[in-house]
Every structure is written in C-alpha cells, then in structure tokens.
Amino acid sequence: MINLYYHQNQLSSYEIIDDYYRTYTYHLTNFTCYIHLQCNRGPSPTCLHWTGICNGQIDCLDGEFDEEHCWQLEIKQCDDK
C-alpha cells in the first residue's frame, strides 16, 4: 500500500510522487521468471513470467520467442470426463 503525504512547498502531484519514490526505495526480493526461453525483456530485473508465454502479445525485445510454437499447446486439450 502506498501512503502519500503532502508538503505545502510542493507544487504538483508529480512532485509528491517523485519525492515519495526517492525517499522510499523499493527492493525487489523474489522473482518468478520463466527460464526455458532466451528472451530479452530489457534491463535487469525484467524477465519473462510464464503467463507472458502464448498470450498473443510479443514480450521479447529480441524476437517472437514467447509466441513461437503456441499452436502445439493449443492442440493438446484435456478430455472432459
């Protein structure tokens, strides 16, 4: 939860939010990254999450690796019993 505070000497909501993030640093501690595809998502710690695979949206900056071979996943369906 983000708690914002207001200082009378700040002129805009942008300055309030900027001040908050400069004061309270967010420390990333745990990631769930899909490591079986070589996918450049940008600077660390950005990584490919398993929900980003075969979702119809290209998430890799260096190619369409996360959307390749999706037709194989769509063919395999469970039998309704």
C-alpha angles and dihedrals in degrees: 000000000000118000112199123198131195129229117191092222093061114091105201145024087248090062091047093052092042091052091049094054092045090052099043113043117204111227116203111218111167134023135188104212127172102231101180094083126059100231128161106213095167134266120358132301090035110105141161114272117207091245089063092065117098093354094128093255125100107233101170117089092206100050147324094285095132092055099043120110093009090136087071091059093048093053094057107079130165119246114248109235 
